[in-house]
């Protein structure tokens, strides 16, 4: 039976309530650790999941596969189509016209626009409005857009926390996450271990996870109630993050627009405080010469 990984994930989710308790444990494990399914033996997989090896065989048959190897194939194929190494992509840059890179950004933004609809942004904004506190996480390359989102959001909402994990303190930062809070996690493939730690902890605490990612099948997106998806396609050696920044900005715009006069007043107050602190220097004006 030929299945894509995404269709198999959909099938597992739709049939989850029909599975036996042990099969549910196995199914949850393969969704959280798909790489393990592709590269380790069934016996090792079962040991990690805490079930008997035969449970995985029964799970495969319950989902319509004649054998474990047939069930495993979509996981293996998923690994085959993993993104090329950055170094391999960089070798091809000599053949790329700089104008092509610029045009690719425009195409990426258009693709991202088609991946997300207005109701999804509205649902995210509503979740922020209800939350006592907001936590934002983005690691490695996604630290930039995550930091920018948290910085701008804090201009009109003081209880926004950037989860940086600096100095190995991520676990200490996560202790503050509580029920009804919102936790935003940004990331793209290959996914950082920290993003999964944050999302799983937030879900256990009863917080609402909002994922901003390149795929709804991202490991941390499986814990999310709301997923906003961005495209990373482009000719550059590194995945494009232009659309990740765009989603962060659009989400902030929606929040501000919904906030009305109350948000505008907080923004005015923040601007006045920044001016009083002397944060900004006067702009250079050529007419002064």
VEXMIDREN-789902 format. One record per residue: x, y, z of N, C-alpha, C in turn; residue in one letter. Coordinates in steps of 0.001 Angstrom, whole numbers, plus 500000, padded with zeros to 6 digits. Layout:
N
X  Y  Z  X  Y  Z  X  Y  Z  A
...
***
This chain:
289
500851  498808  500000  500000  500000  500000  500885  501239  500000  X
500809  502064  498955  501634  503257  498849  500948  504415  499557  X
501622  504975  500524  501092  506097  501296  502160  507156  501417  X
501755  508408  501360  502677  509478  501701  502708  509600  503218  X
503754  510224  503729  503847  510379  505178  502684  511207  505712  X
502331  512284  505006  501252  513151  505494  499911  512431  505528  X
499628  511602  504500  498360  510880  504497  498327  509820  505594  X
499490  509220  505894  499548  508245  506972  499304  508924  508320  X
499881  510096  508511  499641  510846  509750  498156  511157  509903  X
497524  511583  508810  496083  511875  508861  495291  510614  509225  X
495711  509480  508689  494998  508241  508978  495147  507848  510445  X
496353  507998  510971  496577  507676  512385  495697  508548  513264  X
495653  509835  512958  494856  510748  513778  493364  510433  513694  X
492877  510121  512503  491447  509855  512340  491032  508537  512977  X
491969  507582  513077  491658  506268  513640  492103  506121  515092  X
492653  507182  515659  493282  507080  516976  492315  506551  518039  X
491072  507032  518041  490114  506612  519078  489736  505140  518937  X
489964  504560  517770  489620  503153  517550  490726  502195  517963  X
491878  502716  518291  493021  501869  518634  492927  501366  520066  X
493598  500242  520329  493682  499738  521696  494583  500652  522508  X
494532  500590  523836  495399  501459  524649  496879  501339  524309  X
497365  500121  524088  498772  499942  523745  499087  500487  522359  X
498153  500292  521433  498362  500818  520083  498368  502344  520085  X
497596  502942  520978  497605  504405  521077  498964  504903  521535  X
499569  504179  522466  500916  504552  522920  501892  504478  521750  X
501790  503404  520978  502681  503218  519827  502435  504287  518771  X
501156  504594  518511  500817  505595  517500  501319  506974  517901  X
501127  507327  519175  501608  508626  519656  503127  508711  519530  X
503796  507586  519774  505256  507582  519706  505744  507812  518279  X
505142  507133  517295  505623  507288  515919  505345  508692  515392  X
504300  509346  515918  504031  510715  515495  505048  511695  516078  X
505511  511410  517291  506477  512293  517933  507915  511999  517516  X
508186  510746  517122  509569  510362  516791  509621  509673  515425  X
509167  510353  514361  509124  509690  513044  510494  509266  512536  X
511543  510014  512906  512890  509631  512456  513276  508259  512999  X
512869  507961  514243  513197  506668  514840  512580  505523  514056  X
511344  505713  513575  510667  504654  512822  511476  504286  511590  X
512096  505291  510971  512831  505051  509728  514185  504399  509953  X
514815  504633  511114  516230  504243  511229  516535  503189  512285  X
515596  502850  513182  515909  501846  514202  515026  500618  514028  X
515408  499538  514675  514647  498299  514575  513339  498398  515350  X
512412  497500  515013  511134  497494  515713  511322  497203  517201  X
512242  496325  517526  512484  495988  518929  512974  497211  519707  X
513910  497974  519108  514407  499190  519757  513302  500232  519868  X
512517  500339  518816  511398  501276  518809  510429  500962  519948  X
510118  499668  520110  509191  499246  521158  509750  499534  522543  X
511048  499319  522704  511677  499586  524001  511588  501062  524354  X
511805  501922  523363  511723  503358  523599  510286  503799  523890  X
509330  503152  523250  507922  503533  523420  507306  502914  524669  X
507935  501852  525183  507410  501193  526372  506305  500197  526084  X
506336  499587  524881  505340  498577  524515  506066  497360  523952  X
505318  496288  523700  505895  495093  523094  506045  495295  521581  X
507057  494685  520950  507239  494832  519497  506000  494464  518693  X
505262  493442  519151  504086  493017  518406  503029  494122  518334  X
503084  495071  519262  502117  496173  519241  502242  496978  517959  X
503461  497156  517485  503659  497914  516251  503143  497142  515042  X
503286  495830  515072  502734  495004  513992  501213  495126  513969  X
500603  495040  515142  499142  495151  515232  498656  496542  514835  X
499434  497558  515191  499081  498914  514794  499074  499038  513272  X
500113  498507  512627  500197  498565  511167  499000  497868  510527  X
498629  496695  511039  497512  495961  510465  496185  496668  510711  X
496025  497256  511891  494794  497993  512194  494612  499161  511238  X
495720  499755  510824  495658  500903  509922  495626  500501  508451  X
495552  499195  508190  495366  498731  506825  496599  498275  506097  X
497710  498113  506797  498949  497648  506168  499106  496149  506386  X
499605  495470  505380  499749  494022  505483  500967  493614  506295  X
501951  494522  506413  503174  494193  507146  503795  495467  507712  X
504666  495279  508700  505328  496407  509332  506175  497191  508340  X
506843  496496  507422  507693  497176  506450  506892  498117  505573  X
505647  497742  505244  504797  498635  504444  504446  499894  505229  X
504169  499717  506517  503866  500858  507386  505086  501765  507511  X
506265  501168  507574  507515  501913  507792  507941  502727  506569  X
507545  502298  505372  508041  502903  504134  507812  504411  504048  X
506622  504950  504399  506461  506417  504336  507432  507170  505242  X
507802  506556  506371  508765  507191  507270  510163  507206  506638  X
510498  506120  505946  511783  506043  505256  511827  507045  504108  X
510741  507124  503354  510670  508052  502225  510786  509495  502700  X
510204  509772  503845  510291  511121  504420  511748  511496  504665  X
512559  510546  505104  513972  510814  505334  514722  510999  504021  X
514292  510277  502971  514968  510386  501678  514832  511776  501079  X
513692  512417  501343  513442  513722  500741  513820  514854  501690  X
514681  514580  502642  515139  515620  503557  515875  516706  502784  X
515857  517938  503275  516520  519032  502562  517995  518743  502325  X
518506  519267  501223  519920  519096  500918  520764  519819  501962  X
521980  519340  502150  522878  519995  503090  523156  521423  502621  X
523337  522327  503581  523592  523725  503238  524831  523844  502363  X
525857  523046  502679  527101  523123  501914  526876  522716  500460  X
526003  521714  500232  525712  521289  498863  524960  522375  498105  X
524017  523037  498802  523263  524115  498157  524167  525314  497870  X
525115  525556  498752  526003  526711  498574  526865  526568  497320  X
527210  525343  496949  528041  525110  495771  527375  525617  494493  X
526034  525668  494494  525301  526055  493292  525075  527558  493188  X
525456  528311  494231  525165  529745  494242  525888  530506  493130  X
527035  530013  492702  527785  530707  491648  526972  530801  490366  X
526000  529901  490202  525194  529885  488988  523891  530671  489129  X
523651  531251  490316  522389  531926  490581  522529  533427  490379  X
521638  533984  489572  521575  535430  489367  521015  536080  490634  X
521671  537111  491191  521152  537770  492403  519701  538213  492270  X
519286  538581  491051  517892  538979  490856  516944  537817  491093  X
517430  536600  490824  516598  535413  491052  516310  535230  492540  X
517286  535558  493380  517080  535445  494821  515973  536400  495263  X
516014  537633  494760  514992  538612  495116  513612  538149  494655  X
513523  537674  493433  512234  537212  492916  511728  536002  493695  X
512660  535181  494161  512242  533997  494921  511592  534401  496239  X
512057  535509  496824  511439  535989  498056  509980  536371  497812  X
509730  537022  496681  508358  537406  496354  507480  536166  496161  X
508035  535159  495490  507278  533927  495276  507015  533205  496598  X
508003  533249  497486  507847  532605  498789  506740  533277  499592  X
506699  534609  499528  505650  535346  500239  504274  535017  499671  X
504196  534900  498348  502921  534540  497726  502487  533142  498137  X
503434  532216  498174  503110  530846  498578  502633  530808  500017  X
503282  531588  500873  502901  531614  502282  501518  532213  502468  X
501189  533210  501672  499862  533816  501755  498782  532775  501469  X
499062  531888  500522  498088  530860  500182  497971  529761  501226  X
498960  529658  502115  498959  528605  503138  498161  528982  504387  X
497860  530273  504544  497218  530742  505775  496017  531617  505430  X
494939  531435  506164  493752  532242  505904  493488  533205  507055  X
492582  534144  506796  492259  535180  507789  491726  534599  509095  X
490826  533584  509051  490327  533020  510313  491423  532451  511212  X
492488  531916  510623  493571  531358  511437  494303  532467  512189  X
494576  533580  511507  495199  534715  512195  494274  535253  513280  X
492967  535295  512986  492007  535790  513980  491960  534867  515197  X
492001  533560  514957  491982  532602  516070  493224  532763  516938  X
494368  533002  516304  495602  533218  517064  495491  534490  517900  X
494969  535555  517300  494823  536814  518032  493879  536649  519220  X
492809  535904  519046  491869  535655  520145  492555  534897  521282  X
493392  533932  520917  494117  533175  521950  495040  534098  522737  X
495726  535006  522051  496590  535966  522740  495783  536842  523691  X
494627  537283  523241  493800  538177  524057  493330  537503  525346  X
493091  536197  525288  492594  535476  526469  493712  535095  527429  X
494937  535050  526934  496048  534493  527716  496537  535447  528802  X
496761  534937  530015  497354  535761  531072  498793  536176  530731  X
499533  535254  530094  500930  535519  529725  501213  534913  528357  X
502185  535489  527666  502590  534992  526343  504086  534681  526379  X
504440  533482  525927  505841  533072  525837  506162  532830  524354  X
507346  533248  523944  507742  533138  522538  509077  532416  522465  X
509156  531411  521578  510388  530627  521444  510748  530447  519977  X
512010  530665  519684  512559  530388  518362  514045  530163  518547  X
514558  529077  518041  515949  528731  518315  516777  528722  517034  X
518077  528961  517224  519001  529014  516100  518532  530073  515086  X
518340  529736  513836  517997  530756  512841  516665  531429  513135  X
515770  530760  513846  514465  531339  514141  514472  532226  515378  X
515625  532377  516004  515690  533272  517163  515418  534712  516731  X
515872  535081  515519  515681  536441  515027  514215  536843  514939  X
513406  536134  514148  511987  536505  514066  511252  536344  515387  X
511648  535368  516206  511002  535202  517508  511314  536394  518408  X
512574  536825  518410  512968  537977  519218  512239  539235  518755  X
512162  539433  517430  511487  540617  516904  510004  540610  517277  X
509369  539456  517184  507954  539356  517547  507754  539724  519015  X
508582  539167  519887  508458  539444  521317  508771  540908  521621  X
509780  541466  520958  510164  542860  521202  509021  543814  520851  X
508452  543646  519665  507368  544542  519232  506119  544334  520082  X
505811  543072  520392  504623  542778  521200  504736  543439  522580  X
505951  543455  523131  506154  544053  524449  505964  545568  524448  X
505948  546183  523273  505693  547618  523210  504296  547960  523715  X
503372  547008  523593  502010  547296  524064  501458  546206  524981  X
502328  545244  525357  501917  544237  526326  503139  543805  527124  X
503202  544129  528406  504421  543852  529176  504648  542384  529512  X
503585  541562  529561  503737  540172  529998  504037  539223  528840  X
504987  539628  527987  505467  538785  526885  506897  538385  527212  X
507163  537082  527199  508473  536559  527611  509127  535824  526452  X
510361  536183  526159  511139  535473  525146  511890  534334  525812  X
511632  533109  525372  512330  531932  525900  513620  531756  525108  X
514719  532152  525684  515986  532140  524951  516821  530904  525234  X
516702  530355  526447  517531  529215  526813  518987  529579  526982  X
519290  530863  527108  520692  531280  527238  521288  530759  528547  X
522525  530343  528471  523194  529805  529653  522633  528474  530106  X
521924  527785  529193  521344  526497  529560  520156  526615  530496  X
519513  527791  530490  518430  528019  531439  517029  527823  530901  X
516871  527070  529808  515553  526901  529220  514575  526256  530196  X
515011  525224  530901  514124  524531  531834  513639  525477  532930  X
514519  526353  533396  514124  527319  534424  513094  528299  533872  X
513282  528728  532624  512328  529652  531997  510967  528989  531813  X
510974  527706  531491  509716  527004  531223  508869  526807  532470  X
509471  526881  533639  508701  526688  534868  507623  527752  535037  X
507800  528895  534378  506827  529975  534508  505579  529739  533653  X
505638  528828  532683  504487  528562  531810  503390  527881  532612  X
502172  528382  532467  501070  527850  533256  499836  527665  532384  X
498823  527066  532982  497564  526831  532294  496988  528146  531780  X
496425  528092  530567  495773  529222  529900  496745  530215  529282  X
498076  530055  529512  499044  530899  528821  499099  530499  527345  X
499718  531349  526534  499976  531030  525128  501478  530913  524927  X
501882  529870  524225  503297  529670  523907  503443  529594  522391  X
504194  530531  521829  504454  530566  520389  505798  529896  520129  X
505820  528937  519205  507067  528248  518853  507300  528404  517353  X
508460  528929  516979  508834  529088  515577  509940  528103  515217  X
509848  527509  514049  510901  526596  513634  510668  526033  512252  X
511745  525534  511651  511660  524900  510337  512614  523713  510312  X
512439  522877  509319  513227  521655  509193  514677  521960  508815  X
515676  521320  509422  515584  520335  510505  515225  521020  511826  X
514332  520410  512576  513749  521033  513756  514650  520877  514978  X
514729  521942  515747  515584  521915  516927  514930  521130  518058  X
515757  520465  518818  515271  519695  519964  514576  520602  520968  X
515086  521826  521134  514506  522743  522107  513062  523106  521776  X
512750  523233  520485  511382  523602  520102  510388  522531  520523  X
510800  521271  520423  509931  520170  520840  509775  520168  522360  X
510867  520412  523075  510816  520468  524542  509829  521539  524992  X
509901  522714  524376  509017  523819  524746  507558  523463  524488  X
507270  522945  523293  505886  522640  522929  505297  521547  523808  X
506064  520486  524051  505554  519391  524866  505326  519829  526304  X
506243  520639  526847  506058  521138  528210  504825  522038  528288  X
504663  522924  527312  503517  523832  527305  502205  523058  527247  X
502166  522025  526420  500945  521217  526312  500645  520507  527624  X
501669  519982  528272  501459  519320  529564  500930  520285  530610  X
501344  521540  530535  500908  522541  531502  499514  523085  531213  X
498962  522719  530057  497634  523197  529703  497633  524520  528964  X
498815  524951  528495  498906  526191  527728  498499  525940  526275  X
498156  527008  525583  497827  526924  524163  499096  527124  523348  X
499432  526146  522513  500625  526236  521672  500226  526750  520294  X
500914  527797  519838  500750  528312  518484  502064  528066  517750  X
502005  527299  516677  503210  526966  515914  503297  527835  514673  X
504468  528402  514437  504775  529107  513192  505912  528317  512563  X
505617  527596  511505  506550  526570  511029  506414  526342  509535  X
507338  525566  508990  507298  525275  507554  506382  524108  507219  X
505893  523392  508228  505030  522236  507962  504136  521942  509158  X
502848  521672  508920  501973  521287  510035  502372  519949  510644  X
503288  519235  509991  503772  517963  510524  505056  518129  511336  X
505485  519362  511567  506657  519595  512416  506420  518960  513781  X
507447  518378  514402  507253  517698  515689  506583  518566  516742  X
506953  519836  516825  506331  520694  517843  504944  521156  517436  X
504627  521105  516117  503302  521529  515657  502218  520526  516052  X
502623  519302  516370  501625  518300  516766  501009  518638  518112  X
501670  519481  518884  501120  519929  520168  500303  521210  520005  X
500307  521776  518808  499715  523097  518605  498214  523035  518336  X
497505  524017  518856  496082  524192  518548  495901  525081  517319  X
496888  525917  517046  496853  526813  515889  498205  526722  515190  X
498182  526552  513870  499422  526444  513093  499391  527456  511953  X
500411  528288  511888  500625  529198  510767  501855  528700  510020  X
501730  528532  508709  502760  527858  507929  503459  528815  506974  X
504790  528746  506925  505537  529580  505984  506381  528715  505059  X
506613  529230  503865  507447  528548  502879  508890  528958  503061  X
509808  528011  502891  511245  528299  503008  511959  528148  501666  X
511186  527988  500582  511785  527728  499275  512581  528933  498773  X
513657  528644  498056  514470  529702  497476  515785  529153  496971  X
516480  529888  496121  517736  529399  495547  518940  529552  496471  X
518794  530262  497587  519926  530467  498478  520334  529162  499148  X
521535  529161  499729  522023  527933  500373  521281  527644  501668  X
520664  528688  502266  519972  528523  503544  518481  528722  503321  X
517630  527951  504019  516180  528116  503862  515759  529570  504089  X
514845  530044  503257  514406  531432  503358  513520  531635  504583  X
513818  532686  505333  513005  533034  506500  512199  534308  506273  X
512167  534786  505038  511412  535996  504723  509951  535850  505135  X
509356  534711  504839  507943  534509  505145  507687  534310  506630  X
508675  533805  507361  508516  533682  508809  508402  535064  509437  X
509273  535984  508987  509192  537366  509468  507845  537978  509081  X
507386  537688  507849  506126  538265  507373  504943  537799  508222  X
504932  536508  508578  503846  535995  509422  503879  536666  510791  X
505061  536823  511363  505173  537480  512672  504636  538906  512602  X
504988  539632  511549  504519  541005  511411  503005  541059  511191  X
502499  540165  510350  501057  540166  510095  500276  539827  511360  X
500792  538895  512138  500121  538517  513377  500082  539700  514345  X
501169  540441  514441  501194  541626  515298  500207  542677  514805  X
500124  542849  513483  499183  543822  512927  497746  543465  513282  X
497419  542174  513205  496061  541729  513542  495770  541999  515015  X
496738  541703  515875  496556  541919  517313  496319  543396  517609  X
497114  544266  516990  496979  545706  517218  495633  546209  516700  X
495253  545773  515504  493991  546216  514923  492799  545821  515785  X
492865  544629  516375  491778  544162  517234  491790  544861  518592  X
492953  545342  519002  493080  545945  520328  492459  547318  520452  X
492329  548042  519329  491672  549344  519342  492413  550405  520126  X
491655  551293  520739  492228  552451  521439  493124  552052  522609  X
492773  550961  523285  493571  550547  524447  495003  550228  524031  X
495162  549526  522924  496501  549192  522436  497219  550446  521957  X
496507  551329  521285  497124  552568  520810  497667  553404  521968  X
496925  553458  523061  497387  554212  524219  498643  553597  524824  X
498695  552255  524870  499884  551600  525412  501090  551834  524499  X
500849  551867  523190  501932  552153  522254  502456  553577  522443  X
501546  554516  522618  501956  555904  522847  502786  556010  524123  X
502371  555299  525160  503105  555322  526418  504509  554745  526239  X
504602  553629  525494  505910  553009  525251  506814  553949  524461  X
506253  554616  523463  507042  555560  522665  507578  556697  523529  X
506736  557213  524419  507157  558304  525296  508280  557861  526223  X
508176  556640  526754  509219  556141  527647  510540  555951  526905  X
510481  555443  525701  511705  555258  524915  512367  556590  524606  X
511545  557577  524278  512101  558903  524010  512749  559481  525266  X
512069  559301  526411  512596  559831  527670  513912  559166  528057  X
514056  557913  527697  515284  557177  528012  516419  557500  527046  X
516115  558253  525992  517137  558615  525021  517595  557439  524176  X
516670  556510  523921  517029  555302  523169  517415  555631  521734  X
516759  556620  521149  516974  556918  519730  517751  558224  519563  X
518547  558287  518499  519259  559513  518166  518510  560221  517054  X
518676  561539  516925  517967  562261  515862  518369  561753  514483  X
517422  561738  513572  517707  561308  512212  518548  562343  511493  X
519441  561898  510620  520266  562818  509839  519405  563463  508769  X
519470  564751  508667  518683  565489  507691  519645  566250  506799  X
519662  565913  505512  520594  566540  504558  520368  568041  504442  X
519151  568483  504766  518854  569916  504644  519558  570755  505681  X
520128  570079  506720  520831  570818  507765  522169  571340  507286  X
522692  570791  506163  523992  571217  505666  523916  572593  505019  X
***
